[in-house]
Amino acid sequence: QLQLVESGGGLVQPGGSLRLSCAASGVTLDYYAIGWFRQAPGKEREGVSCISPSGTRTDYADSVKGRFTISRDYAKNTVYLQMNSLKREDTAVYYCAADPVSGSVCTRGRYEYKQWGQGTQVTVSS
């Protein structure tokens, strides 16, 4: 059974960087699109970024374009979210999730995703 574990969150100053990891166990991620989502207190969970199983398609929310980069390491069965130029409004719990699709497809729509990690807190504050 697929299990996802996020790590890499923490406290960072505005303008700083963090790299989140989403490590999978139990099943290879080769046949899953992976999405990163975040949820701030009192707000809906929003799709931040996604990457297709092939790694050839990525998508980003407008609020993070040019600052966040999603990537995947097939050998390590892990997906990363590199977050640069962090802003206070990036503060949230970040989740990764897996969608069993094939090829060059990914979506930031949360209802497509069936497996979720437990989340990691990212706090951007001075």
Sequence and secondary structure as in RCSB ss.txt:
>XXXX:A:sequence
QLQLVESGGGLVQPGGSLRLSCAASGVTLDYYAIGWFRQAPGKEREGVSCISPSGTRTDYADSVKGRFTISRDYA
KNTVYLQMNSLKREDTAVYYCAADPVSGSVCTRGRYEYKQWGQGTQVTVSS
>XXXX:A:secstr
  EEEEE  EEE TT  EEEEEEEESS GGG EEEEEEE TTS  EEEEEE TTS  EEE TTTTTTEEEEEETT
TTEEEEEE S  GGG EEEEEEEE   SS     GGG  EE   EEEEE  
